[in-house]
Amino acid sequence: MPKLYYWPATCSITVRVILEETGLSYEDEAVDLGAKKQQSPEFLKVNPKAKVPAYLRDDGSLITEVPAIALWLALTNPDANLLASDYETRVRTLEIFDYIAGTIHMQGAARAWRPGSFSETEAAHDAIRARGKDIVMRGLDILSQTLGDKDWLTGSYSIADASLFFIEYWAREKVGYQMPANIEAHYHRMLGRPAVQRALAREGLVVPAF
Ligand SMILES: N[C@@H](CCC(=O)N[C@@H](CS)C(=O)NCC(=O)O)C(=O)O
């Protein structure tokens, strides 16, 4: 059985939502980021990058990086319809996914959430947090334009929506940002999906009221 290494409400939840959408059976193992378990010798043997998510396949090989794991799951579970088959929509899906993972998460949310990773000088942390919030809010504005009045980012539900869900959950429930109205509506649509509800439950998180 494949295994997901995760920590609740972090970017590994994107993979968990996608896994739940596929209906695959999988095991999971929590890596306590608060206790720095990602740096433990045991976990470094699994993933030398010291990050979650990490996805261990049945053949014993590991995939890291959220977009790569998501792509693997979408391509190997075509019945779940998580990635369009036409090349144009496929490329747009990855374009959005990479923007969320590479810019909104790694440049924005990472600064806002863990300013200490960017400077050891505590006096600089408020400014780093503010810069992170700016990047996240600008990113959500761009995605708001991409979404427009559609239900899903690329027209039909895809791995890109699962990726946005992580940012939405974090922005709304962890840091209380005010999101654009259509992104808020997208978040509510995501919360209505049984796969998302199962994902939250498996991480011990309460489904927020929507
Ligand atoms: N680019 C990586 C980012 C992974 C990442 O930053 N994961 C965070 C949780 S959201 C983590 O494990 N942080 C622990 C640390 O940085 O020490 C991906 O797409 O998987």
The ligand as a Gaussian input file, in Angstrom:
#p B3LYP/6-31G(d) Opt

LIG

0 1
 N        8.403000      22.496000      -2.651000
 C        7.942000      21.531000      -1.660000
 C        7.576000      22.283000      -0.399000
 C        7.398000      21.359000       0.771000
 C        7.319000      22.143000       2.066000
 O        7.825000      23.281000       2.191000
 N        6.710000      21.483000       3.051000
 C        6.626000      22.098000       4.363000
 C        5.196000      21.927000       4.916000
 S        4.042000      22.916000       3.965000
 C        7.604000      21.425000       5.274000
 O        7.782000      20.222000       5.248000
 N        8.297000      22.228000       6.089000
 C        9.238000      21.725000       7.042000
 C       10.514000      22.510000       7.016000
 O       10.671000      23.387000       6.138000
 O       11.368000      22.263000       7.857000
 C        6.776000      20.731000      -2.207000
 O        6.115000      21.162000      -3.169000
 O        6.537000      19.622000      -1.711000

